[in-house]
Amino acid sequence: QVQLVESGGGLVQAGSSLRLSCTASEFTLDYYAIGWFRQAPGKEREGVSCISSSVDGSTYYADSVKGRFTISRDTAKNTVYLQMNSLKPEDTAVYYCAADLDSEHAVPWAPEYDYWGQGTQVTVSS
């Protein structure tokens, strides 16, 4: 059974950094588009960043995180990371990783994704 697991969230002060990890069982992340999404209380789920398969290699960042967040893969560890620097209080949300098993090219649109992790809480205090 396909399972995604996020880790790395926590409570930090504004200006700090966190690195989120997304690992998978039963399939190889390299072959598929992987997205990071977040949802704050009372808000819609937002596409933060996504990365296409290793063959495609393209990445996407929401305007709100460009220059601060970096998405990457570690093939040996079957893991996708989201490095988050210069965190702001408005980055506070539950962060989810998701896999699109039907496409190699990643798009920041939640309905495209087939499997989701359980989420990890990121809280940034001012």
Stockholm file with secondary structure:
# STOCKHOLM 1.0

chainA/1-126         QVQLVESGGGLVQAGSSLRLSCTASEFTLDYYAIGWFRQAPGKEREGVSCISSSVDGSTYYADSVKGRFTISRDTAKNTVYLQMNSLKPEDTAVYYCAADLDSEHAVPWAPEYDYWGQGTQVTVSS
#=GR chainA/1-126 SS CCEEEEECCEEEETTCCEEEEEEEESSCGGGSEEEEEEECTTSCCEEEEEECCTTTCCEEECTTTTTTEEEEEETTTTEEEEEECSCCGGGCEEEEEEEETTCSSCCSCGGGCCEECCCEEEEEEC
#=GC SS_cons         CCEEEEECCEEEETTCCEEEEEEEESSCGGGSEEEEEEECTTSCCEEEEEECCTTTCCEEECTTTTTTEEEEEETTTTEEEEEECSCCGGGCEEEEEEEETTCSSCCSCGGGCCEECCCEEEEEEC
//
